[in-house]
Amino acid sequence: MQIILLHPRFARVRSLTVNTRHILIALLLLCVLVLGCAALLSYILLTHAGDSQSPMLHGIAESMMRQDEDKKEKYLKENLAVMAIKLGEMQAQLMRLDALGERVQGLSGVPPQEFNFKVPPGQGGAISSSNPATVPHALDMSELQKALEAFSVDIGHRSDYMNVVETALMSDKIKSRLLPTMQPVNVLYNSSSFGWRIDPFTGGNAFHEGLDFPAPTGTPIFAAAAGVVIAAEFHPQYGNMLDIDHGNDIMTRYAHASQLYVKVGDIVRRGQHIADIGTTGRSTGPHLHFEVRIKGAAQDPRKFLALGAGPPRLPPVAAK
């Protein structure tokens, strides 16, 4: 590119040739000039901002400081809003975790006074001045955000773990309710134990497949565990009898009853009043013949009853 110069002092026309290199040098010089002016202005503002003799510079400095403070305030407000939302989420998670913990506590049988979710646990400890890592220091905004995020993730993991524990405890509790561990009658002793004995009718040696609990006719009989009634009938040997299936191939039998209060297909709960003691069938007097069978094989009921407790307490029944 050529630039032609015309002037009365020039004896002849002059021309300048400008190429790309010249343009780049000019632009570079312009940038250096602008940056230099900006640096000079910043230096003047910093060195004379507090000078009462320079009101204009003082005003510019105050304006810049206000802009910087406004930016910081906006940043703090935005971060506080985010943290407030995160805090609300964590409060909801903690409430859910507390409720879950109380359910798990109930399933596990831990006394409430030993693990109270409503009272914060005690904390403490000494601070060593010789160890810089233990000296307390204030958290900045980024550290606080990271701590909140990590805490939120940890709460989520603990909640998932507690759900798994609750499921396992619930499964164990259901299984325990299906084991015949509750004594079926309110009596202090049994008149005939499991195993070999002298048969009261024949006088010969015979194997007794259950326990006999003597009690007056009409005394309530309770289900030793939850289950489904699979037999409710009269049997020539057992008299009025009930068979209850508890799952896992476990079955209980209640024989010689005077009255039956459930029928085949009924679902019974642990401790439910299902029959009354009588002396029907092959019996020498009013009593309950109680059996526990696994896959049809008779088991010693005492092994199961030793794991549980007595039946519900009801008023004594007068002999009929």
Secondary structure, 3 states (H helix, E strand, C coil): CEEEECCCCCCCCEEEECCHHHHHHHHHHHHHHHHHHHHHHHHHHHHHCCCCCCHHHHHHHHHHHHHHHHHHHHHHHHHHHHHHHHHHHHHHHHHHHHHHHHHHHHHHCCCHHHCCCCCCCCCCCCCCCCCHHHCCCCCCHHHHHHHHHHHHHHHHHHHHHHHHHHHHHHHHHHHHHCCCCCCCCCCCCCCECCEEEECCCCCCEEEECCEEEECCCCCEEECCCCEEEEEEEEECCCEEEEEEEEECCEEEEEEEEEEECCCCCCEECCCCEEEEEECCCCCCCCEEEEEEEECCEEECHHHHHCCCCCCCCCCCCCCC
